[in-house]
């Protein structure tokens, strides 16, 4: 296994514009990419964009594991918020 994963066939990918951190209203600038791919190397995103751009930068990547996005859009996974469990106090016998 090469430690790489290529997620293909994504319907749409939304990614912030530019490569620097943005603040304020500039954070609203989002680039929407149709028919996108994501390349993961060593647990980090190495590329996110159009297939043609990935082919130009990285080539075919024949030895890379692939995952079909099934024409869906990737979304961050939300964690469930857990409520703290309250224990019932038992009456003291006395």
MDTraj code that builds the backbone (N, CA, C; nanometers):
import mdtraj as md
import numpy as np

residues = "UNK UNK UNK UNK UNK UNK UNK UNK UNK UNK UNK UNK UNK UNK UNK UNK UNK UNK UNK UNK UNK UNK UNK UNK UNK UNK UNK UNK UNK UNK UNK UNK UNK UNK UNK UNK UNK UNK UNK UNK UNK UNK UNK UNK UNK UNK UNK UNK UNK UNK UNK UNK UNK UNK UNK UNK UNK UNK UNK UNK UNK UNK UNK UNK UNK UNK UNK UNK UNK UNK UNK UNK UNK UNK UNK UNK UNK UNK UNK UNK UNK UNK UNK UNK UNK UNK UNK UNK UNK UNK UNK UNK UNK UNK".split()
xyz = np.array([
    [0.0844, -0.1184, 0.0000],
    [0.0000, 0.0000, 0.0000],
    [0.0883, 0.1239, 0.0000],
    [0.0540, 0.2197, -0.0816],
    [0.1385, 0.3365, -0.0993],
    [0.1099, 0.4485, 0.0000],
    [0.0063, 0.4384, 0.0839],
    [-0.0277, 0.5454, 0.1768],
    [-0.0987, 0.6607, 0.1097],
    [-0.1523, 0.6358, -0.0098],
    [-0.2238, 0.7394, -0.0836],
    [-0.3659, 0.6935, -0.1109],
    [-0.4581, 0.7898, -0.1155],
    [-0.5970, 0.7628, -0.1483],
    [-0.6450, 0.8716, -0.2430],
    [-0.7079, 0.8315, -0.3514],
    [-0.7642, 0.9257, -0.4478],
    [-0.9154, 0.9088, -0.4472],
    [-0.9862, 1.0140, -0.4083],
    [-1.1323, 1.0134, -0.4087],
    [-1.1760, 1.0805, -0.5379],
    [-1.2433, 1.0039, -0.6230],
    [-1.2813, 1.0521, -0.7558],
    [-1.4326, 1.0656, -0.7677],
    [-1.4765, 1.1228, -0.8789],
    [-1.6178, 1.1265, -0.9154],
    [-1.7024, 1.2020, -0.8134],
    [-1.6506, 1.3140, -0.7610],
    [-1.7271, 1.3964, -0.6672],
    [-1.8128, 1.4947, -0.7454],
    [-1.9362, 1.5123, -0.7045],
    [-2.0277, 1.6024, -0.7753],
    [-1.9787, 1.7465, -0.7685],
    [-1.9440, 1.7910, -0.6483],
    [-1.8995, 1.9283, -0.6305],
    [-1.8125, 1.9372, -0.5061],
    [-1.7134, 2.0235, -0.5127],
    [-1.6242, 2.0464, -0.3996],
    [-1.6188, 2.1969, -0.3762],
    [-1.6375, 2.2390, -0.2520],
    [-1.6269, 2.3808, -0.2165],
    [-1.5003, 2.3977, -0.1333],
    [-1.4143, 2.4880, -0.1761],
    [-1.2873, 2.5101, -0.1077],
    [-1.2589, 2.6603, -0.1006],
    [-1.1941, 2.7081, 0.0062],
    [-1.1637, 2.8507, 0.0162],
    [-1.0705, 2.8950, -0.0966],
    [-1.0868, 3.0178, -0.1411],
    [-0.9993, 3.0711, -0.2449],
    [-0.8654, 3.1103, -0.1855],
    [-0.7597, 3.0951, -0.2643],
    [-0.6271, 3.1350, -0.2213],
    [-0.5602, 3.0305, -0.1342],
    [-0.4375, 3.0614, -0.0931],
    [-0.3626, 2.9674, -0.0108],
    [-0.3266, 3.0251, 0.1256],
    [-0.3628, 3.1513, 0.1494],
    [-0.3337, 3.2154, 0.2779],
    [-0.4600, 3.2194, 0.3639],
    [-0.4413, 3.2355, 0.4933],
    [-0.5548, 3.2473, 0.5848],
    [-0.6312, 3.3751, 0.5555],
    [-0.7636, 3.3660, 0.5621],
    [-0.8487, 3.4815, 0.5370],
    [-0.9205, 3.5195, 0.6653],
    [-0.9607, 3.6461, 0.6747],
    [-1.0346, 3.6901, 0.7919],
    [-1.1522, 3.7765, 0.7499],
    [-1.2474, 3.7891, 0.8380],
    [-1.3632, 3.8742, 0.8130],
    [-1.4462, 3.8260, 0.6960],
    [-1.4948, 3.9217, 0.6179],
    [-1.5833, 3.8887, 0.5064],
    [-1.5113, 3.8166, 0.3933],
    [-1.3778, 3.8200, 0.3922],
    [-1.3019, 3.7477, 0.2890],
    [-1.3194, 3.5967, 0.3009],
    [-1.3603, 3.5498, 0.4176],
    [-1.3814, 3.4068, 0.4376],
    [-1.4985, 3.3536, 0.3548],
    [-1.5808, 3.4421, 0.3047],
    [-1.6956, 3.4002, 0.2231],
    [-1.6572, 3.3625, 0.0811],
    [-1.5365, 3.3958, 0.0403],
    [-1.4925, 3.3644, -0.0963],
    [-1.4624, 3.2159, -0.1075],
    [-1.5489, 3.1467, -0.1778],
    [-1.5379, 3.0022, -0.1912],
    [-1.5376, 2.9662, -0.3389],
    [-1.4506, 2.8758, -0.3742],
    [-1.4436, 2.8250, -0.5114],
    [-1.5192, 2.6932, -0.5183],
    [-1.6173, 2.6832, -0.6068],
    [-1.6941, 2.5602, -0.6241],
    [-1.6429, 2.4888, -0.7486],
    [-1.6057, 2.3622, -0.7305],
    [-1.5454, 2.2852, -0.8383],
    [-1.6347, 2.1668, -0.8704],
    [-1.6802, 2.1589, -0.9952],
    [-1.7613, 2.0448, -1.0394],
    [-1.6698, 1.9310, -1.0834],
    [-1.7167, 1.8083, -1.0704],
    [-1.6418, 1.6882, -1.1096],
    [-1.5015, 1.6902, -1.0486],
    [-1.4969, 1.6985, -0.9159],
    [-1.3710, 1.7176, -0.8433],
    [-1.3099, 1.5862, -0.7965],
    [-1.1837, 1.5958, -0.7536],
    [-1.1096, 1.4844, -0.6950],
    [-1.0315, 1.5352, -0.5754],
    [-1.0060, 1.4444, -0.4808],
    [-0.9244, 1.4756, -0.3636],
    [-0.8169, 1.3692, -0.3530],
    [-0.6922, 1.4116, -0.3401],
    [-0.5798, 1.3204, -0.3220],
    [-0.5284, 1.3351, -0.1798],
    [-0.5230, 1.2228, -0.1075],
    [-0.4747, 1.2209, 0.0304],
    [-0.3425, 1.1458, 0.0331],
    [-0.2404, 1.2087, 0.0902],
    [-0.1078, 1.1463, 0.1044],
    [-0.0638, 1.1590, 0.2490],
    [-0.0323, 1.0461, 0.3102],
    [0.0148, 1.0473, 0.4480],
    [-0.0844, 1.1069, 0.5454],
    [-0.2139, 1.0894, 0.5212],
    [-0.3163, 1.1404, 0.6116],
    [-0.3486, 1.2876, 0.5938],
    [-0.2896, 1.3534, 0.4944],
    [-0.3153, 1.4951, 0.4679],
    [-0.3637, 1.5145, 0.3251],
    [-0.4440, 1.6158, 0.3040],
    [-0.4926, 1.6458, 0.1693],
    [-0.3787, 1.7077, 0.0904],
    [-0.3375, 1.6393, -0.0162],
    [-0.2289, 1.6879, -0.1019],
    [-0.2829, 1.7658, -0.2212],
    [-0.4076, 1.7348, -0.2602],
    [-0.4668, 1.8020, -0.3754],
    [-0.6181, 1.7958, -0.3642],
    [-0.6842, 1.9044, -0.4025],
    [-0.8300, 1.9094, -0.4141],
    [-0.8617, 1.9986, -0.5329],
    [-0.9239, 1.9415, -0.6347],
    [-0.9553, 2.0204, -0.7535],
    [-1.0072, 1.9360, -0.8673],
    [-0.9967, 1.9908, -0.9871],
    [-1.0470, 1.9240, -1.1071],
    [-0.9553, 1.8098, -1.1490],
    [-1.0149, 1.7109, -1.2141],
    [-0.9402, 1.5933, -1.2592],
    [-0.8275, 1.6314, -1.3542],
    [-0.8559, 1.7227, -1.4467],
    [-0.7548, 1.7621, -1.5452],
    [-0.6335, 1.8278, -1.4783],
    [-0.6587, 1.9067, -1.3749],
    [-0.5486, 1.9699, -1.3014],
    [-0.4664, 1.8658, -1.2257],
    [-0.5333, 1.7671, -1.1655],
    [-0.4620, 1.6605, -1.0949],
    [-0.3770, 1.5789, -1.1905],
    [-0.4295, 1.5483, -1.3093],
    [-0.3517, 1.4733, -1.4087],
    [-0.2277, 1.5511, -1.4515],
    [-0.2404, 1.6817, -1.4676],
    [-0.1267, 1.7635, -1.5087],
    [-0.0192, 1.7702, -1.3997],
    [-0.0609, 1.7752, -1.2735],
    [0.0351, 1.7892, -1.1633],
    [0.0941, 1.6578, -1.1145],
    [0.0115, 1.5515, -1.1085],
    [0.0565, 1.4262, -1.0472],
    [0.0576, 1.3062, -1.1415],
    [-0.0019, 1.3186, -1.2584],
    [-0.0072, 1.2062, -1.3513],
    [-0.1220, 1.1117, -1.3191],
    [-0.1119, 0.9894, -1.3694],
    [-0.2222, 0.8930, -1.3587],
    [-0.2368, 0.8309, -1.2203],
    [-0.1301, 0.8172, -1.1428],
    [-0.1322, 0.7587, -1.0085],
    [-0.1901, 0.6169, -1.0098],
    [-0.1302, 0.5300, -1.0883],
    [-0.1810, 0.3935, -1.1067],
    [-0.1750, 0.3102, -0.9788],
    [-0.0762, 0.3317, -0.8920],
    [-0.0595, 0.2499, -0.7715],
    [-0.1392, 0.3033, -0.6524],
    [-0.2164, 0.4088, -0.6714],
    [-0.2900, 0.4720, -0.5631],
    [-0.4260, 0.4069, -0.5437],
    [-0.4648, 0.3856, -0.4173],
    [-0.5985, 0.3324, -0.3860],
    [-0.7025, 0.4367, -0.4259],
    [-0.8150, 0.3903, -0.4764],
    [-0.9198, 0.4819, -0.5231],
    [-1.0514, 0.4558, -0.4526],
    [-1.1250, 0.5635, -0.4332],
    [-1.2569, 0.5572, -0.3731],
    [-1.3513, 0.6376, -0.4606],
    [-1.4611, 0.5764, -0.5034],
    [-1.5583, 0.6438, -0.5890],
    [-1.6510, 0.7282, -0.5018],
    [-1.6564, 0.8577, -0.5295],
    [-1.7423, 0.9486, -0.4549],
    [-1.8894, 0.9385, -0.4913],
    [-1.9227, 0.8601, -0.5924],
    [-2.0603, 0.8328, -0.6361],
    [-2.1413, 0.9604, -0.6583],
    [-2.0785, 1.0593, -0.7199],
    [-2.1423, 1.1864, -0.7561],
    [-2.2018, 1.2587, -0.6355],
    [-2.1377, 1.2444, -0.5204],
    [-2.1802, 1.3152, -0.3996],
    [-2.0801, 1.4247, -0.3687],
    [-2.1172, 1.5138, -0.2787],
    [-2.0270, 1.6195, -0.2345],
    [-1.9736, 1.5848, -0.0966],
    [-1.8424, 1.6001, -0.0753],
    [-1.7868, 1.5686, 0.0574],
    [-1.8307, 1.6718, 0.1604],
    [-1.8580, 1.6250, 0.2804],
    [-1.8967, 1.7136, 0.3899],
    [-1.8187, 1.6736, 0.5140],
    [-1.7850, 1.7724, 0.5967],
    [-1.7177, 1.7373, 0.7211],
    [-1.8116, 1.6564, 0.8100],
    [-1.7561, 1.5627, 0.8809],
    [-1.8367, 1.4807, 0.9702],
    [-1.8622, 1.5577, 1.0993],
    [-1.9869, 1.5587, 1.1388],
    [-2.0220, 1.6280, 1.2629],
    [-2.0232, 1.5293, 1.3779],
    [-1.9673, 1.5720, 1.4859],
    [-1.9678, 1.4885, 1.6057],
    [-2.0967, 1.5117, 1.6819],
    [-2.1465, 1.4056, 1.7388],
    [-2.2659, 1.4188, 1.8218],
    [-2.2252, 1.4780, 1.9560],
    [-2.3050, 1.5719, 1.9994],
    [-2.2808, 1.6284, 2.1317],
    [-2.3477, 1.5407, 2.2343],
    [-2.2732, 1.5031, 2.3303],
    [-2.3287, 1.4179, 2.4351],
    [-2.3654, 1.5032, 2.5553],
    [-2.4810, 1.4727, 2.6083],
    [-2.5211, 1.5372, 2.7320],
    [-2.4604, 1.4595, 2.8482],
    [-2.4195, 1.5303, 2.9494],
    [-2.3680, 1.4560, 3.0653],
    [-2.4812, 1.3782, 3.1308],
    [-2.4514, 1.2582, 3.1698],
    [-2.5529, 1.1764, 3.2358],
    [-2.5640, 1.2180, 3.3816],
    [-2.6864, 1.2338, 3.4225],
    [-2.7099, 1.2663, 3.5616],
    [-2.7515, 1.1403, 3.6343],
    [-2.6899, 1.1194, 3.7454],
    [-2.7240, 0.9996, 3.8249],
    [-2.8320, 1.0365, 3.9257],
    [-2.9218, 0.9442, 3.9416],
    [-3.0248, 0.9627, 4.0432],
    [-2.9656, 0.9366, 4.1796],
    [-2.9979, 1.0227, 4.2673],
    [-2.9521, 1.0004, 4.4046],
    [-3.0491, 0.9066, 4.4730],
    [-2.9923, 0.8086, 4.5351],
    [-3.0751, 0.7152, 4.6097],
    [-3.0982, 0.7704, 4.7506],
    [-3.2199, 0.7578, 4.7959],
    [-3.2443, 0.8051, 4.9337],
    [-3.1640, 0.7243, 5.0338],
    [-3.1109, 0.7949, 5.1271],
    [-3.0326, 0.7268, 5.2316],
    [-3.1270, 0.6589, 5.3297],
    [-3.0900, 0.5391, 5.3627],
    [-3.1707, 0.4694, 5.4641],
    [-3.1120, 0.4999, 5.6002],
    [-3.1955, 0.5292, 5.6908],
    [-3.1369, 0.5737, 5.8112],
    [-3.1908, 0.5284, 5.9330],
])
top = md.Topology()
chain = top.add_chain()
for i, resn in enumerate(residues, 1):
    res = top.add_residue(resn, chain, resSeq=i)
    for name in ("N", "CA", "C"):
        top.add_atom(name, md.element.get_by_symbol(name[0]), res)
traj = md.Trajectory(xyz[None], top)
